[in-house]
Amino acid sequence: MSWPQAEGVFRLGDLALHRGGVLPDARLVWKTHGTLAPGRDNVVLYPTSYGAQHPDLEWLIGPEGILDPTRWFIVIPNMFTGGLSSSPSNTPDWPALVTTWDNVAAQRRLLREAWGIERLQAVYGWSMGAQQAYHWAAAHPAEVARIVVNCGSARTAVHNRVFLAGLMATLEAAPEYDGAVRFRAAPAKALRAFGRIYAGWALSQDFYRAGLHLSALGAPDLDTFLVRDWEQRFARRDAADLLAQLRTWEAGDIADHPRYGGELARALAAIEARVLLMPGETDLYFRVADNAAELPHLRHGRLLPIPSIWGHRAGNPQPNPPDAAFIRAAVRDWLEG
């Protein structure tokens, strides 16, 4: 990587939370790619997604990538509960719930206090990152020019919440669980089950029918795929962080604010940004239908499904060149248009 990069920790002090309570000594771990323009008018915010930290998402940054660091100043703030920024694994007195609203409030302070940034050219996000993009546009309508909602939604749908409830119940059933948010020891069996449940939702039935877990991802057999790509993936993370982040995801709702009174249509209509909705055609939990229902309420929206059988992973297609090319062309056109 030959472009400028920097990273650091932004300390927020005790952060009052959207749903009540305080996140003590809150901190955001961040990384930037590119150079901030003198007018501070080339900023793209790139929030992280579920279980991800900034190194996991940097693959799409590059002069020929989806986000060009020679054109944009790209800021990646690691989400609370992800293990780098404030999370149960590194914060003793963890509150009951940290929401996406809390992440956006902290990110706004980071941008203003670290670099004097008042307006974003775009927020680009996949999955929970896409939910953060939507929250940004609803929280600060005049400060965001564009958002890319890549496999995400403005409110976590009921069917999505059913998926999350299964994952939460799996972790909470572990004998190591303390009944609140922490675990007395790593819940190895629960994490094994967690990874295998996730594998059945993150990729579509068509993906497995085509045998892409073998041909495209190089696994010699299904069990190796489940262990290597899913069990080991989540074993890298602290179980308490995974559980707390599921709760953040489950609570995602841009209308959950006194300004909007729980009315989703009202929150969507308040967004001034140009919104590119890019659901995966076969995504099992952020459905095309969810974005299609949001579209009529947006002032400036476009629905562009990703034509893919990779399910939710179509939106983060590091090992999938056709989907990566589709997203690259769409996002570059959107950011420059």
KAJO-V334695 format. One record per residue. RES is the residue in one small letter. OMEGA is omega in degrees with one decimal (999 if undefined). NEAR is the number of other ideal C-beta (glycine too) atoms within 8 Angstrom. Layout:
res->{RES	RES}
omega->{OMEGA	OMEGA}
near->{NEAR	NEAR}
This chain:
res->{m	s	w	p	q	a	e	g	v	f	r	l	g	d	l	a	l	h	r	g	g	v	l	p	d	a	r	l	v	w	k	t	h	g	t	l	a	p	g	r	d	n	v	v	l	y	p	t	s	y	g	a	q	h	p	d	l	e	w	l	i	g	p	e	g	i	l	d	p	t	r	w	f	i	v	i	p	n	m	f	t	g	g	l	s	s	s	p	s	n	t	p	d	w	p	a	l	v	t	t	w	d	n	v	a	a	q	r	r	l	l	r	e	a	w	g	i	e	r	l	q	a	v	y	g	w	s	m	g	a	q	q	a	y	h	w	a	a	a	h	p	a	e	v	a	r	i	v	v	n	c	g	s	a	r	t	a	v	h	n	r	v	f	l	a	g	l	m	a	t	l	e	a	a	p	e	y	d	g	a	v	r	f	r	a	a	p	a	k	a	l	r	a	f	g	r	i	y	a	g	w	a	l	s	q	d	f	y	r	a	g	l	h	l	s	a	l	g	a	p	d	l	d	t	f	l	v	r	d	w	e	q	r	f	a	r	r	d	a	a	d	l	l	a	q	l	r	t	w	e	a	g	d	i	a	d	h	p	r	y	g	g	e	l	a	r	a	l	a	a	i	e	a	r	v	l	l	m	p	g	e	t	d	l	y	f	r	v	a	d	n	a	a	e	l	p	h	l	r	h	g	r	l	l	p	i	p	s	i	w	g	h	r	a	g	n	p	q	p	n	p	p	d	a	a	f	i	r	a	a	v	r	d	w	l	e	g}
omega->{-171.5	-179.7	-179.0	176.9	176.4	176.6	-178.2	179.6	178.4	-177.5	-174.8	-172.9	178.2	-172.7	174.6	-170.3	-175.1	-178.6	-179.5	-177.3	-175.6	170.2	-172.8	175.7	-175.0	179.3	176.1	170.1	-174.0	171.0	177.3	173.9	177.6	-175.1	177.0	179.8	179.9	179.1	-178.8	-173.8	-179.9	-171.5	171.5	176.2	-174.6	-178.0	-179.2	-175.8	-174.0	177.1	-174.0	170.3	-168.7	178.5	-179.5	-172.3	-173.0	-177.0	-175.5	179.3	178.0	-179.9	177.8	-176.6	179.7	176.5	-173.5	-178.8	173.1	178.6	-172.9	168.5	-170.9	-178.9	176.9	172.5	177.7	-177.7	168.9	-179.6	-178.7	176.8	176.5	170.0	-177.7	-174.7	175.7	-177.6	-178.7	-178.0	-173.3	-174.7	-175.9	-179.0	-176.6	-176.1	168.8	-172.7	173.3	175.5	179.4	175.8	-178.5	178.5	179.2	179.4	178.9	176.6	177.6	-176.2	-177.9	-171.5	-179.6	-173.0	-178.3	-178.1	-179.6	-175.9	179.9	172.6	178.4	163.6	179.4	179.4	175.0	174.6	177.1	172.5	176.6	175.5	176.6	176.5	178.6	179.3	176.9	-176.5	178.6	-177.7	-174.3	-172.3	-175.8	-173.2	-176.2	-179.0	-176.0	167.9	172.5	179.6	-174.8	-178.8	178.5	179.9	-178.9	177.9	178.2	-174.1	-178.8	-179.6	174.4	-179.4	175.7	175.2	-178.5	179.3	177.3	178.2	179.5	-179.5	178.7	178.9	-176.7	177.9	-178.6	178.2	179.7	-175.6	-176.3	179.0	179.8	178.2	-171.4	179.9	-178.2	175.0	179.5	-178.8	-169.6	-178.3	178.7	178.9	176.2	177.8	178.9	-178.7	-178.4	173.3	-178.3	-177.9	-179.7	-179.7	-172.7	179.8	-171.3	174.0	-179.8	176.9	-178.8	179.2	179.3	178.9	-176.4	175.0	177.6	-173.2	-176.3	-175.9	167.3	177.2	179.4	179.7	-175.1	-176.4	176.6	178.1	-178.2	179.6	-173.4	-171.7	-174.4	179.1	-177.8	178.1	-176.1	175.7	177.5	-174.8	176.7	-176.6	179.2	176.3	179.8	-179.0	179.9	-179.7	173.1	179.4	174.4	179.6	-177.0	-177.5	-175.1	-177.5	-178.6	178.9	-179.2	-176.0	178.9	179.8	-173.9	173.9	179.4	-177.6	-175.2	-179.7	178.7	179.8	178.9	-178.0	-179.9	-176.9	178.8	-177.4	167.8	-171.2	173.6	178.8	-177.5	175.2	171.5	-176.6	-177.5	176.8	-175.3	178.6	166.5	-168.6	173.2	-178.1	177.9	178.7	178.5	178.2	178.8	-169.8	-176.7	-177.5	-179.0	177.3	-176.0	-177.5	174.5	177.9	-177.2	-179.8	176.3	-176.2	-169.1	172.1	-178.4	177.3	-179.1	-177.8	174.1	-178.0	177.8	-164.2	179.5	179.9	-168.9	-172.9	-179.2	179.1	177.4	179.2	178.2	-179.2	179.8	-177.9	-177.7	-176.8	179.0	176.5	-177.9	-177.4	-177.3	-173.8	999}
near->{6	2	10	8	8	6	8	7	7	12	7	9	6	8	11	5	13	9	8	4	9	8	13	8	8	13	10	15	12	15	11	12	14	13	6	9	8	3	5	12	7	12	15	15	15	14	15	15	13	8	9	9	10	14	5	7	15	10	6	12	12	9	7	4	10	10	14	10	14	6	6	13	13	13	13	14	15	12	15	14	13	14	10	8	12	12	16	13	8	6	11	4	5	10	9	4	10	12	13	12	11	13	16	13	11	15	14	10	10	13	14	10	6	8	8	5	10	7	10	13	11	14	16	15	18	12	15	17	17	17	16	16	17	14	14	16	16	15	12	9	11	5	8	15	8	13	16	14	15	14	16	14	15	12	9	12	11	5	8	11	10	8	11	12	9	9	12	12	8	12	16	8	7	12	4	11	12	8	3	4	8	9	11	5	5	7	13	7	7	14	14	9	9	13	15	11	11	11	12	7	11	9	13	11	6	8	14	10	6	8	7	12	12	12	6	8	10	4	11	4	7	8	6	9	14	12	9	9	11	13	12	10	9	13	9	5	9	9	14	13	14	13	13	14	14	13	10	17	12	11	12	14	10	16	14	10	12	4	6	14	8	7	8	14	7	10	15	13	9	10	12	9	11	10	13	14	12	14	14	17	11	13	15	10	10	15	11	11	6	11	14	8	7	14	10	5	8	11	6	7	11	8	10	8	9	14	5	14	11	15	15	15	12	17	16	11	14	7	5	12	6	8	13	12	8	11	15	11	8	11	13	10	8	13	11	5	4}
